[in-house]
Amino acid sequence: MDADVIVIGAGLAGLQCARRLQRSGLHVRVIEAQDSVGGRVRTERIDGHLCDRGFQVLNPAYPAVRAWIDRDALGLQAFGVGVRVRTPAGLRTLAHPGRHPGLIPQSLRSGLLDAVELSALVRWLGPTLVRASVSSRATRDTTLAASLDAAGVRGPLRRDVLDTFLAGVLADSSGGGSANYVRLLLRSFALGAPGLPREGMQALPEQMARDLREPVRTAVRAHELREHAGGVTVTTDHGPISARCAVAAVAAPDLERLLDVPAPPSHGLTTWWFSAPEAPADDAFLRLDASHPRGGPDGPVWNTAVVSRAAPTYAPHGRHLVEATTLLDHPGGQAPEREVRAHLERIYGASTRRWEVLAHHVVPHTLPAQPPPLVDRSPQRISARLFMCGDHRDTASIQGALVSGDRAARAIGGLLRP
Ligand SMILES: Cc1cc2nc3c(=O)[nH]c(=O)nc-3n(C[C@H](O)[C@H](O)[C@H](O)COP(=O)(O)OP(=O)(O)OC[C@H]3O[C@@H](n4cnc5c(N)ncnc54)[C@H](O)[C@@H]3O)c2cc1C
């Protein structure tokens, strides 16, 4: 045997799985098809800028991040907890009152807060703010759109903020995702200030990989897994590897290719990264556009931010980094650069003529769909010695990937312990 357990895939789920297995005294080998660890959490350095492969943020309030990640070592640089929204009446600010008390008057004057809608939202979200879980038994789950409609959340807050913000977070503008999942997400936004590590998002999986005694073997792809008496053999492009158990810690579409396990549908997004000589805004808030007559953005961009305002390490001295996100499930998802620029000029009220495109990341599989009812503990055992983990087995998030990896390791630990 080459190892007790072979883990296929060095994304967050695979790395957490390997760390937990190693802690139980097992010999773990991790192989990764790409040339570095991280999976969907990777960072490119371009002309001194840090461009994550698709704009994403780390929420330090995720329970798995609090439990298993050294947040101090990452040096998180926080975004403002709130949004700036372009409405037909002008730019409006809505900020977390506890974190930005100085912005309470602006939030109250924004025209986005209607007393009836706000109390409906508090009733809708309240129990989740108190408990860290949403049991499908206790709270019947439906789609986000149907649930907010039924709760009476139907005013400017919904139309101009929630629908647009959540579409960017879920990579899904249909409102068809699980309402209970969104309750959990909003809970973590209420409790934490999402941010970006000093060295880019990839610093997170790199921190995890450093814990492993046997370094991750990168640029090694698994092609086939075969179970036999007493073990598993994984065929890779560098020869076979044998182990007592194997874990496929790959994303849902890869799982289907590798093991013929049906994968949930995916939602995708694209991120445009621009380098600007001057910042088009002086705040660290996400910007949304809600100026379309029926609500939502009047162009292809669902959210944008001057990332270097929140995370100064993301741009070199004298430059600023701006992200713009489009959704692949929406007609504007593949909009050409000129349309994206024109929309950004309307959002910021500033010219983009001197902005340079650093990268355009198109990520068709950003997140697995999370339809109702929320099932956040899907089975992970495929056969006697074969397991799977990843965000498609838990919630579609960093939190879900970490929990899923940990759960698979605990199950295998129980199986292999003498
Ligand atoms: C653009 C974008 C924005 C996001 N925003 C957020 C956010 O703000 N907050 C949040 O919580 N989550 C966000 N997410 C989701 C989060 O990044 C993922 O849920 C999480 O990283 C998934 O981790 P994973 O380990 O399950 O899968 P993956 O990261 O996909 O890891 C799977 C690994 O398996 C490897 N692999 C696949 N096939 C093979 C093979 N045959 N052999 C060897 N290796 C293989 C892959 O190369 C990959 O490294 C975002 C994701 C993207 C892409």
The ligand as an SDF file (V2000), in Angstrom:
LIG
                    3D

 53 58  0  0  0  0  0  0  0  0999 V2000
  -15.7920   32.8150   -8.5870 C   0  0  0  0  0  0  0  0  0  0  0  0
  -16.1620   32.1530   -7.2990 C   0  0  0  0  0  0  0  0  0  0  0  0
  -16.6840   32.9000   -6.2590 C   0  0  0  0  0  0  0  0  0  0  0  0
  -17.0310   32.2900   -5.0530 C   0  0  0  0  0  0  0  0  0  0  0  0
  -17.4250   33.0580   -4.0000 N   0  0  0  0  0  0  0  0  0  0  0  0
  -17.5700   32.4940   -2.7810 C   0  0  0  0  0  0  0  0  0  0  0  0
  -17.7540   33.3070   -1.6160 C   0  0  0  0  0  0  0  0  0  0  0  0
  -17.7110   34.5470   -1.6760 O   0  0  0  0  0  0  0  0  0  0  0  0
  -17.9700   32.6630   -0.4360 N   0  0  0  0  0  0  0  0  0  0  0  0
  -17.9780   31.3030   -0.3210 C   0  0  0  0  0  0  0  0  0  0  0  0
  -18.1850   30.7710    0.7720 O   0  0  0  0  0  0  0  0  0  0  0  0
  -17.7480   30.5230   -1.3990 N   0  0  0  0  0  0  0  0  0  0  0  0
  -17.5230   31.0780   -2.6130 C   0  0  0  0  0  0  0  0  0  0  0  0
  -17.2460   30.3000   -3.6970 N   0  0  0  0  0  0  0  0  0  0  0  0
  -17.3210   28.8380   -3.5530 C   0  0  0  0  0  0  0  0  0  0  0  0
  -16.1060   28.1920   -2.9110 C   0  0  0  0  0  0  0  0  0  0  0  0
  -14.9190   28.6770   -3.4820 O   0  0  0  0  0  0  0  0  0  0  0  0
  -16.2550   26.6800   -3.1630 C   0  0  0  0  0  0  0  0  0  0  0  0
  -17.4820   26.2520   -2.5820 O   0  0  0  0  0  0  0  0  0  0  0  0
  -15.1260   25.8410   -2.5610 C   0  0  0  0  0  0  0  0  0  0  0  0
  -13.8630   26.3710   -2.8630 O   0  0  0  0  0  0  0  0  0  0  0  0
  -15.2450   24.4160   -3.1070 C   0  0  0  0  0  0  0  0  0  0  0  0
  -14.1880   23.6200   -2.6290 O   0  0  0  0  0  0  0  0  0  0  0  0
  -14.1330   22.0760   -2.9770 P   0  0  0  0  0  0  0  0  0  0  0  0
  -12.9370   21.5340   -2.3140 O   0  0  0  0  0  0  0  0  0  0  0  0
  -15.4420   21.4580   -2.6760 O   0  0  0  0  0  0  0  0  0  0  0  0
  -13.9870   21.9820   -4.5650 O   0  0  0  0  0  0  0  0  0  0  0  0
  -12.8540   22.5150   -5.5360 P   0  0  0  0  0  0  0  0  0  0  0  0
  -12.2990   23.7930   -5.0410 O   0  0  0  0  0  0  0  0  0  0  0  0
  -13.4660   22.5420   -6.9000 O   0  0  0  0  0  0  0  0  0  0  0  0
  -11.6940   21.4260   -5.4620 O   0  0  0  0  0  0  0  0  0  0  0  0
  -11.6780   20.2520   -6.2110 C   0  0  0  0  0  0  0  0  0  0  0  0
  -10.2420   19.9480   -6.6230 C   0  0  0  0  0  0  0  0  0  0  0  0
  -10.2030   18.6770   -7.2520 O   0  0  0  0  0  0  0  0  0  0  0  0
   -9.2630   18.7190   -8.3250 C   0  0  0  0  0  0  0  0  0  0  0  0
   -9.5650   17.6390   -9.2610 N   0  0  0  0  0  0  0  0  0  0  0  0
  -10.6910   17.4920  -10.0250 C   0  0  0  0  0  0  0  0  0  0  0  0
  -10.6100   16.3550  -10.7430 N   0  0  0  0  0  0  0  0  0  0  0  0
   -9.4210   15.7510  -10.4200 C   0  0  0  0  0  0  0  0  0  0  0  0
   -8.7940   14.5510  -10.8320 C   0  0  0  0  0  0  0  0  0  0  0  0
   -9.3620   13.7280  -11.6980 N   0  0  0  0  0  0  0  0  0  0  0  0
   -7.5780   14.2580  -10.2910 N   0  0  0  0  0  0  0  0  0  0  0  0
   -6.9820   15.0770   -9.3850 C   0  0  0  0  0  0  0  0  0  0  0  0
   -7.5540   16.2390   -8.9650 N   0  0  0  0  0  0  0  0  0  0  0  0
   -8.7650   16.5800   -9.4730 C   0  0  0  0  0  0  0  0  0  0  0  0
   -9.5080   20.1120   -8.9000 C   0  0  0  0  0  0  0  0  0  0  0  0
   -8.4220   20.5470   -9.7080 O   0  0  0  0  0  0  0  0  0  0  0  0
   -9.6800   20.9320   -7.6320 C   0  0  0  0  0  0  0  0  0  0  0  0
   -8.4510   21.4350   -7.1660 O   0  0  0  0  0  0  0  0  0  0  0  0
  -16.8970   30.8870   -4.9200 C   0  0  0  0  0  0  0  0  0  0  0  0
  -16.3820   30.1330   -5.9690 C   0  0  0  0  0  0  0  0  0  0  0  0
  -15.9960   30.7520   -7.1290 C   0  0  0  0  0  0  0  0  0  0  0  0
  -15.3780   29.9300   -8.2340 C   0  0  0  0  0  0  0  0  0  0  0  0
  1  2  1  0
  2  3  1  0
  2 52  2  0
  3  4  2  0
  4  5  1  0
  4 50  1  0
  5  6  2  0
  6  7  1  0
  6 13  1  0
  7  8  2  0
  7  9  1  0
  9 10  1  0
 10 11  2  0
 10 12  1  0
 12 13  2  0
 13 14  1  0
 14 15  1  0
 14 50  1  0
 15 16  1  0
 16 17  1  0
 16 18  1  0
 18 19  1  0
 18 20  1  0
 20 21  1  0
 20 22  1  0
 22 23  1  0
 23 24  1  0
 24 25  2  0
 24 26  1  0
 24 27  1  0
 27 28  1  0
 28 29  2  0
 28 30  1  0
 28 31  1  0
 31 32  1  0
 32 33  1  0
 33 34  1  0
 33 48  1  0
 34 35  1  0
 35 36  1  0
 35 46  1  0
 36 37  1  0
 36 45  1  0
 37 38  2  0
 38 39  1  0
 39 40  1  0
 39 45  2  0
 40 41  1  0
 40 42  2  0
 42 43  1  0
 43 44  2  0
 44 45  1  0
 46 47  1  0
 46 48  1  0
 48 49  1  0
 50 51  2  0
 51 52  1  0
 52 53  1  0
M  END
$$$$
